[in-house]
């Protein structure tokens, strides 16, 4: 054996000894199996008539003959927003973008278009659509029947 080979073997032996001592001192390294993050609770969109309803909500966005009264709002995660139609025409609140409604990430098999954040129908004057926002981010919305009326909801923790 050459001096170089002996030197390499000594270094490798020393590294193996250090590895063994570290393993004895700290124990074997265990790696937890991957777990997907928990899904957010569903938003449970609800359509109803404001005069007959007693369900609580946190924030109201009114739709008038001029469009949405609030076009940009920041709310905390878990806020229930009521979209109330006080205009003379039907209104259909939904997630951006028109016409697919796919930007809000929640999707259930019972949804009519791209996400759960969708009234799935035109609302007459006095009717509302309630939706609880659990996903953090900025979520554009629009009136599906008058797509130029838009806004955005920013959800924070």
Secondary structure by P-SEA (a helix, b strand, c coil): ccaaaaaaaaaaaaaaaaaaaaaaacccccccccccccccccccccccccccccccccbbbbbccccccccccccccbbbbbbcccccbbbbbbcccccccccccccccccccccccccccccccccbbbbbbccccbbbbbccccccccbbbbbcc
